Amino acid sequence: MTLRERVEQVFPGWRRWYPSLFDAANDLGLIRAEVCSPDSLLLSKRHAKVQRAAEDAHRERWGGGPPEDPPDRERWNAPGSDESA
């Protein structure tokens, strides 16, 4: 059952009293706001969780360990070489 159907079932004339479906549903107690931490609203955190879940699922299916850190530049350049100049 959709939210509109639920509101119309409880209060058929809601359009005359409320400017939006959500206002009516809120007043009728059919929906409720939830408090969450501001930290959970950051898109970067949500994307990181999705990326981590995808990587875990890939490792579970195909095997392998966690991703390795990229090598440092200093390890690739031999000491005393002129590449760093």
N, C-alpha and C positions, 0 to 999 in steps of 0.2 A: 504494500500500500504506500503510495507516495505521500509526501508531507501535505500537499494540497488536499488530497483525499481525506487525510486524517483531520485537517482543520475543518473542512466542509462537513465532515461527519459530526464533529463536536459543536461547531457553530456555523450553520449554513449561511448566515448573512454577514460574514466577517468582512466582506469588501466594503460595506457601508461604514464600518467602524474603524478599520485599520488601513493605513497607507500601503502596507506590503504584507505578503504572506508570512514573512519572517517575524514581523511585529505581532501578528495574530498568534502564530505558533508559540512565540515566546510568552506572551501573556496567558495563553491557555495551558502552559506548562508542557508543551509537546517537544520543545527543544530547550536546551540549557547551555549557557556558556560555561566553559571550563577554564580554570586558571592554570597557566603553564609558565614555566620559567622563561624569561626572555632569551636565555641561552639556547633553548630548543627552537627558537624562531629563526636563528641564523641559517641562511641557505647553505653556507659553506659546511656547517656541521651536518646538515641533512644529506648533502651530496657526499660527504665523506663517509657517512654511514651506509649509503647505498653502494658506493664504490667498494667499501670493505666487504659488504655482504656479497657482492658480485665476485670479488676475488676469492672469498672463502668458498663459495659455491663452485667456482672453477677448479680450485685446488681439490675440493672434495670429489669432484667428478673425474678430473684428469690427473690428479696427483701433483706432487711438487711441494716445495717448501714456500715459506713466505718470501716476498720479493727482496732481493739483495739491494743494499745501498749502492749507489753509483760510485765508481772508483774516484778517488781524489786525483786531481790533476798532477799533484806533486809525485805521485807514485809512477805516473807514466813518463815523466821527464827524468832522465837519468841525472844524478848530481853532477854538476860541472858542465852540463850541456848548454849550448847557446840558445836553446828553444825558448827559454823563459825571458829572453831579452827582446 
